[in-house]
Amino acid sequence: TPPTFTAPADITIYKDASCNYDADVSITGDVTDEADNCSTDIEATYTDEIDDTDMCFIYITRTWSLVDDCDNAAADQIQYITVTDSTSPMPVCQDITIELDEQGFASIIPSDIDGGSSDNCGISGLEASQLEFTCSDVGENSVTLTVMDFCGNLSSCDATVTVVDNIPPEVTTTYTPVFLDEEGHATITVDDVVESIWDNCGIADIFLSQTDFSCEDVGFNTIELTVVDVNGNETVVEITVGVFDQIAPTLEVQDVTVYLDENGQASIEEEDILVGTWDNCEVVSVVLEQTEFTCEDIGFNVVHVYIEDGSGNEASDWAIVTVEDEIAPTIVCPDDTIVEVSEDLGVDYYVVQGDEFDPVEMNDNCSIETISNSFNGAATLADAQLPVGENLIIWTVTDQSGNIAECSFTVTVTIVTDIVNHDLNHINIYPNPVNTTFKIDMGATFENVELIMMDFNGKMMIKKNYTDTRVIDLDISTLPNSMYIIKLTGDDQSGIFRIVKQ
């Protein structure tokens, strides 16, 4: 005899938050009434056939079986288990901003306002209450997003779709020249400068930054044309307005005299030669052909003056600039000098050596034209024979403008005689002649001794002073070969001696 049992009733179960399900018998039901005439503790078993091809439902066909200990089998029984999803989606909306295109149109798709909606088993679709927008929708629009899962569960939320128009108007302009009238004024309007205008939603306003022009605007002026559409978008374009003045300026000039400074330079400015200018508008440029002058410009100079107004109209004139130099040169003479000639030479004059009595320094802001002296009228005293006594020498320099400067000094020529005091007769000079160094033995010690060595023209070659000295060592290796005169003065005694350098 086969056993008996009753299969659990058909049942519908639901997926959890993770889209999972549990078809355990503790949930779907178990066989509890197994019975047999012989066997005890027998339990029914089952096998499942799962159909999960549907997007929403999973169908489980559960076949229950029961066999007793004698292998008698009860007839199989079927339990139908349906698995489905009853959990609604979790909608999440996000606000977005969209821009109108050149046709004043914009559109969205539902996913544009989806901020991350979710469902335990997946979302099957999204729907939005409005997908298309035009110029009339500019601003904030409330759009409902509906979220559906595969079992038809629905949820919705609202998003704000802000429609903006960021396309500025388009405008084309034309170049506009204007000419000032007799009063220096000109005017333009929008119609003078606009060729065409367009906007995707419509124009609200159009205006110019400047419509009136005067002499201050002569030339090319950049102004702005502003076009504003109904949504506040602005297009600002620059327009060149040529303002023209065709009247040339006039000017008046005057001659001027300038004087060179210590550096031989002089300069002029506009106001020195420009008496005045006139123009119906304004003179904006004054150019002097020459403003700087030097010694090379002494005399008359023609200087052109050019003026120009704001429209480029020009005028010119010329003036005479006289350049003068009134600064005298400077000259420095040598100090007063005493020179000596030996009585042994048999002459009563001193021969000037080179430039020793020429001016020490001469300067002029321009240039020295001539130089002369009062003794021989020449530009140098070299080789001049100055007589015994006082000779007043006056040097005179003249610059290129005739300015004169003078200086003077005295050259006193004296004759030196041989020693008379016999207390110095014991002086011994050796070697003599000499090549490099020689000694002077004065025969006694002198407290103060002055030694002066001169050539036979009376020019001093060496001057030395000694104290508490008897023997003097003197090096003349650098002097040219010649005969020299030595004058010794010491303790109220003096003497003159000759020595030969060879």
Residue, then its C-alpha position, 0 to 999 in steps of 0.5 A: t500500500p503506498p503512503t499518503f500526503t498532502a502537498p503545500a498550497d500554491i504560494t506567491i513570495y516576494k523579492d527582498a531589497s537586494c532582489n533576492y528571494d528565499a523559497d525554503v519550505s519554511i516560507t513556502g510550506d512543507v508536507t506535514d501529513e505523511a502517512d503509511n500503514c507500515s512505515t513510520d518517520i517517512e518524509a516527503t521530498y521535492t524537486d524544483e523546476i525554475d522558469d526565470t525568463d520573465m522580467c518580473f516573475i519567477y515561476i517555480t514548479r515544485t514536485w513533491s514525492l513520498v516513498d515508504d520503506c517498502d518502496n511503495a511510492a505515493a503519486d507526485q503532487i505539484q506546488y506552484i510557487t510564484v516569485t515577484d517584486s512589489t517594492s516601488p523604485m526609489p526616485v531621485c531627481q536633479d535640477i538642471t539648466i538647459e540652453l535654447d539653441e539658435q531656433g529658440f528650442a531645447s529638449i531633454i530626455p528623462s535621464d537628464i533629470d534623474g539624479g540616481s534613482s534606484d530599484n531593488c530589481g532594476i529600473s525598466g524605464l523613466e518618463a518626464s512630464q515635459l521634454e521640449f522647451t521654447c523661448s516661452d519657457v525661459g525660467e524655472n519649469s517643474v518637471t515630474l520624473t516617473v520611475m518604473d521597474f520591471c514589475g510595473n511598480l511606479s514612483s515619481c519626483d519633481a525636478t526644476v528645469t531652468v531654461v536659459d537663453n544665452i545666445p546673444p543677438e547678432v548684428t552687422t554694422t557699416y563704417t560711418p564717416v561724418f564731417l564737422d559742420e561750421e560749429g564743429h559738430a556732427t550727429i549719427t543715429v542707429d540707422d546710420v550704422v546698422e545693416s542687419i540684426w537677428d536674435n533667436c527670441g527677439i530684440a528688446d533694445i538697441f542703442l549707441s554709446q555716443t551719437d554727438f561728435s565735436c572737434e575733440d573727436v576729430g579722427f577715428n573714434t571707436i564707439e559701441l553699439t549695444v543690442v539687448d534681446v528679450n532675455g537680457n543677452e547683450t551684444v556689444v560691437e565696436i564701430t569706427v566713426g571717422v570724424f573729419d576736419q578739413i580746415a588747415p591751421t595757421l601760425e605766426v613765428q618770430d626771430v630769436t637770438v640764443y647764447l651758447d653756454e659754458n659747454g658750447q650748447a644752446s636750445i630753444e623751445e616752442e614758445d621761443i619762436l612760436v607767437g601763436t596758432w589758430d585752428n577751427c578745432e585744435v592744434v595737436s602737434v608743434v614740431l621745430e626742425q631744430t631745437e639744439f645748437t652748438c658752436e658749429d651753428i654760430g650765426f644765422n640759422v633758418v628753423h622751420v616750424y610745422i604744426e598739425d591739427g587733429s585731422g592731419n591738416e598741416a601748416s608751416d613757417w620759418a624763423i631766423v635763430t641767431v646763435e651767439d657766443e659771448i663767453a670769453p676763453t680762459i687762460v692760466c699763465p705760469d707763476d712769476t719766475i726767476v732764472e739765472v745765467s752764468e757770468d762765465l757764459g758771456v751773455d746777458y739773456y736767458v734762452v727759453q727752453g721749450d714750452e716752459f713759459d707757455p700758458v699752463e692751461m687754455n679753455d673755451n666753450c667753443s674753440i681757441e682761434t688765436i694765441s700770442n704773447s707780448f714778447n715776440g707775438a708768437a704762439t710760443l716762447a720756445d727759444a726766445q732770448l729774455p734779457v737780464g732784468e724783469n720781463l713782463i709776459i702777457w699772453t692773449v687768446t681769442d676764440q672763434s667769436g672774437n672773445i678775448a682773455e689775457c693773463s700775465f707773469t714776470v720772468t726775472v733774469t739774473i746773472v750769477t758770478d763766481i764765488v768770492n768767499h775763500d772760505l769755500n775754496h777747499i771744496n773738492i768735486y770728484p770725479n770731474p768729468v763724471n758719468t753717473t755719480f760724483k761727490i762734493d766735499m765741502g771741507a767742513t760740515f755745514e748746517n744748512v746747504e742748498l744745491i742748485m744745478m743749472d745748464f748753461n742756458g740757466k735752466m734749473m736741472i736739480k735743486k736739493n737741500y741738505t742739513d749737517t752735511r759735509v759730503i754730498d753724493l749726487d746722481i746725474s745719470t739721467l741728464p744729457n751729456s753737457m757742461y753744468i753749473i753748480k751753485l752751493t749756498g750754506d751758512d751765509q757762504s756761496g760758490i759756483f762750480r762747473i762739472v762736465k757730464q760725459 
